Amino acid sequence: MKLTCLKKLSSALIDCPVKFEFGGVLFDFTAQVKLVDEVTLTAMTTGEKVSDKKTVKDLLVGWSGFNDEGKNVPFDKETLDEMLVYGAISGRLAVECVNAQYRVIEKN
């Protein structure tokens, strides 16, 4: 690889604001999404075995600012699995994880 700065991208995380309401419950937190290259993203989002739940499990690696009735909720796989039993939550988080791959922040 000629550009050494691109090596940093292999371990990069994207902070992604997430805010939506589902069933009268507000979800408002910052997701940490793993950055992947375009080939990997295409493989993850196309084909017969693709699911929103799998996409989220592959890309969502943490969160911050997640509160449940005033208590901080640390990220762990069990809590994520608990959320992903609802298709609408899985779908919304999958969209956020994929969209995060295309967010570019301009610097002045």
C-alpha positions as CSV (number, residue, x, y, z in Angstrom):
1,M,0.0,0.0,0.0
2,K,1.5,3.3,-1.0
3,L,-0.6,5.5,1.4
4,T,0.5,4.7,4.9
5,C,-2.3,6.9,6.3
6,L,-4.9,4.4,5.0
7,K,-3.5,1.7,7.3
8,K,-5.2,3.6,10.2
9,L,-8.6,3.0,8.6
10,S,-8.4,-0.7,9.2
11,S,-9.0,-0.1,12.9
12,A,-11.1,3.1,12.6
13,L,-14.4,3.5,14.4
14,I,-17.1,6.0,13.3
15,D,-19.1,7.8,15.9
16,C,-22.7,7.8,14.6
17,P,-25.5,9.7,16.3
18,V,-28.6,7.5,16.6
19,K,-32.0,8.9,17.6
20,F,-35.3,7.2,16.9
21,E,-38.6,6.3,18.6
22,F,-40.0,2.8,18.4
23,G,-43.2,1.8,20.2
24,G,-43.2,5.0,22.2
25,V,-39.6,4.3,23.5
26,L,-36.9,6.8,22.6
27,F,-33.5,5.5,21.6
28,D,-30.9,8.3,21.7
29,F,-27.1,7.4,21.8
30,T,-23.9,7.5,19.9
31,A,-23.0,4.3,18.1
32,Q,-19.5,3.2,17.5
33,V,-19.4,1.6,14.1
34,K,-16.5,-0.4,12.7
35,L,-15.2,1.1,9.4
36,V,-14.9,-1.5,6.6
37,D,-13.7,-1.3,3.0
38,E,-16.2,-1.3,0.1
39,V,-15.6,-4.9,-0.9
40,T,-16.3,-6.1,2.7
41,L,-19.4,-3.8,3.0
42,T,-20.8,-5.1,-0.3
43,A,-20.3,-8.7,0.8
44,M,-22.0,-8.0,4.1
45,T,-25.0,-6.4,2.5
46,T,-25.7,-8.5,-0.5
47,G,-26.5,-12.2,-1.0
48,E,-28.9,-14.8,0.5
49,K,-27.6,-14.9,4.0
50,V,-27.8,-11.1,4.6
51,S,-29.8,-9.9,7.6
52,D,-30.1,-6.7,9.4
53,K,-29.3,-8.4,12.7
54,K,-26.1,-9.9,11.2
55,T,-25.1,-6.5,9.7
56,V,-25.5,-4.8,13.1
57,K,-23.6,-7.6,15.0
58,D,-20.7,-7.3,12.5
59,L,-20.5,-3.5,12.5
60,L,-21.8,-2.1,15.8
61,V,-19.0,-2.4,18.2
62,G,-20.0,0.0,21.0
63,W,-22.0,2.9,22.1
64,S,-22.0,5.9,24.5
65,G,-24.6,8.0,26.0
66,F,-27.2,5.2,26.1
67,N,-29.5,5.6,29.0
68,D,-32.3,3.5,30.2
69,E,-34.6,5.2,32.7
70,G,-31.7,7.5,33.8
71,K,-29.1,4.7,34.1
72,N,-26.2,4.4,31.8
73,V,-26.2,1.2,29.7
74,P,-22.8,-0.1,28.9
75,F,-22.4,-1.9,25.5
76,D,-22.3,-5.6,25.6
77,K,-23.4,-8.4,23.2
78,E,-26.2,-9.5,25.5
79,T,-27.8,-6.1,25.6
80,L,-27.4,-5.8,21.8
81,D,-29.1,-9.2,21.3
82,E,-31.9,-8.1,23.6
83,M,-32.6,-5.1,21.3
84,L,-32.2,-7.0,18.1
85,V,-35.2,-9.3,18.7
86,Y,-37.3,-6.4,17.3
87,G,-37.0,-6.2,13.5
88,A,-37.6,-2.5,13.4
89,I,-34.7,-1.8,15.8
90,S,-32.4,-4.2,13.8
91,G,-33.4,-2.5,10.6
92,R,-32.8,1.0,11.9
93,L,-29.5,0.1,13.4
94,A,-28.4,-1.7,10.2
95,V,-29.2,1.4,8.1
96,E,-27.2,3.6,10.5
97,C,-24.2,1.2,10.4
98,V,-24.2,1.2,6.6
99,N,-24.8,4.9,6.3
100,A,-21.9,5.6,8.7
101,Q,-19.6,4.0,6.1
102,Y,-20.3,7.0,3.8
103,R,-20.1,9.9,6.3
104,V,-17.2,12.1,5.7
105,I,-16.5,15.0,8.1
106,E,-15.1,18.1,6.5
107,K,-12.2,19.8,8.3
108,N,-11.5,23.5,7.9
